[in-house]
């Protein structure tokens, strides 16, 4: 029986967080908690999402925005 190998594939990048607690990746801005303003962060870039960490602590995960339009259809809840 062949072994199943699970591989965690991502790109890693370092970013500097702005005073407004934002960092940019591929012309999109992502927000972080205000306590991370003016700090460097490590970003793991997966196909559909980004994982952000600082000083070895995971801060957040954001869905990666691929569309260039900010007029996305609204998500209807409870329909």
Secondary structure, 3 states (H helix, E strand, C coil): CCCCCCCCCCEEEEEECCCCCEEEECCEEEECCHHHCCCEEEEEECCCEEEEEECCEEEEEEECCCCCCCCCCCCCCCC
